[in-house]
Amino acid sequence: MKETTLLKIALICSLIGLITLYFISTRIDIKDYNPNKLNKDIGEDVNLKGVITKITDKGNVIFIEVNQQNPITVVLFSDDDNLKLKSGDDVEVIGRVQEYNRKNEIIAQKIRVVR
């Protein structure tokens, strides 16, 4: 085959792949965390919105208590010393629900302050 034919085939396959990835990404949804559903969300990615009531920094691990309807512990593994969270901040947490000592907690993947 000629190089131009191979180039056309590669470009068409790339475009089809990108379009497919776009449509798949629009269907991905992280559900909101509801603390009333006992242990049904363990192992799932969730979105939690609430107010920070307490922050405990243990070096590379930060424990954040977020109050939505009930307080829930958010665990953040971070080396970032520039994390500017304080009590009273409205935050949105995306993370995975885990059970620790018979209590649910969220292992944070991403935290952002909602203003």
C-alpha positions as CSV (number, residue, x, y, z in Angstrom):
1,M,0.0,0.0,0.0
2,K,1.0,3.5,-0.5
3,E,1.9,5.8,2.3
4,T,-1.0,8.1,1.5
5,T,-3.5,5.3,1.8
6,L,-2.1,4.2,5.1
7,L,-2.2,7.8,6.4
8,K,-5.9,8.2,5.4
9,I,-6.8,4.9,7.1
10,A,-5.0,6.0,10.3
11,L,-6.7,9.4,10.3
12,I,-10.1,7.8,9.8
13,C,-9.5,5.3,12.6
14,S,-8.3,8.0,14.9
15,L,-11.4,10.2,14.3
16,I,-13.7,7.3,14.8
17,G,-11.9,6.5,18.1
18,L,-12.1,10.1,19.3
19,I,-15.8,10.4,18.5
20,T,-16.5,7.1,20.3
21,L,-14.6,8.2,23.4
22,Y,-16.5,11.5,23.4
23,F,-19.9,9.7,23.4
24,I,-18.7,7.2,26.1
25,S,-17.5,10.1,28.3
26,T,-20.8,11.9,28.2
27,R,-22.5,8.8,29.7
28,I,-20.2,8.6,32.7
29,D,-21.8,10.0,35.8
30,I,-20.7,10.0,39.4
31,K,-23.7,9.7,41.6
32,D,-24.3,12.0,44.7
33,Y,-23.5,10.4,48.0
34,N,-26.5,9.8,50.3
35,P,-25.5,8.8,53.8
36,N,-29.0,7.4,54.5
37,K,-28.3,4.4,52.3
38,L,-26.4,2.2,54.8
39,N,-23.4,0.4,53.2
40,K,-24.9,0.3,49.7
41,D,-22.3,2.6,48.2
42,I,-19.2,0.8,49.5
43,G,-16.6,0.6,46.7
44,E,-18.4,3.1,44.4
45,D,-17.3,6.5,43.3
46,V,-19.5,9.3,44.7
47,N,-19.9,13.1,44.7
48,L,-20.3,14.7,48.1
49,K,-21.2,18.3,48.7
50,G,-21.2,19.8,52.2
51,V,-19.5,22.1,54.7
52,I,-16.2,21.3,56.5
53,T,-16.7,21.1,60.2
54,K,-13.3,19.8,61.3
55,I,-9.8,19.2,59.8
56,T,-7.2,17.0,61.3
57,D,-3.8,17.0,59.5
58,K,-1.6,13.9,60.2
59,G,1.2,14.7,57.8
60,N,0.5,12.9,54.5
61,V,-3.0,12.1,55.6
62,I,-5.7,14.7,56.2
63,F,-9.0,13.8,57.8
64,I,-11.8,16.1,56.9
65,E,-15.2,16.0,58.5
66,V,-17.8,17.2,56.1
67,N,-21.4,17.8,57.2
68,Q,-24.1,17.1,54.7
69,Q,-27.1,15.7,56.5
70,N,-24.8,13.7,58.9
71,P,-21.1,14.2,59.4
72,I,-18.9,12.0,57.2
73,T,-15.2,11.5,57.3
74,V,-13.2,12.3,54.2
75,V,-9.7,10.9,54.0
76,L,-7.2,12.8,51.7
77,F,-3.8,11.4,51.1
78,S,-1.8,14.4,50.1
79,D,1.8,15.7,49.9
80,D,0.5,19.1,48.9
81,D,1.4,21.7,51.7
82,N,-0.5,24.4,49.8
83,L,-3.9,22.9,50.5
84,K,-6.0,25.8,51.6
85,L,-9.1,24.2,53.3
86,K,-10.6,25.6,56.5
87,S,-13.6,24.9,58.7
88,G,-16.7,26.5,57.2
89,D,-15.7,26.0,53.6
90,D,-18.3,24.6,51.2
91,V,-16.6,21.8,49.4
92,E,-17.3,19.2,46.7
93,V,-15.6,15.9,47.2
94,I,-15.2,13.2,44.5
95,G,-14.0,9.9,45.9
96,R,-14.6,6.3,46.7
97,V,-16.7,5.1,49.7
98,Q,-14.9,2.7,52.0
99,E,-15.9,1.1,55.3
100,Y,-13.5,1.6,58.3
101,N,-14.5,0.4,61.8
102,R,-18.1,-0.1,60.7
103,K,-18.4,3.5,59.5
104,N,-18.4,4.8,56.0
105,E,-15.7,7.2,54.9
106,I,-14.8,8.7,51.6
107,I,-11.3,8.3,50.2
108,A,-10.9,11.6,48.3
109,Q,-9.6,11.7,44.8
110,K,-10.5,15.3,44.2
111,I,-11.6,18.1,46.6
112,R,-12.6,21.6,45.5
113,V,-14.0,24.6,47.4
114,V,-17.3,25.7,46.1
115,R,-17.8,29.5,46.5
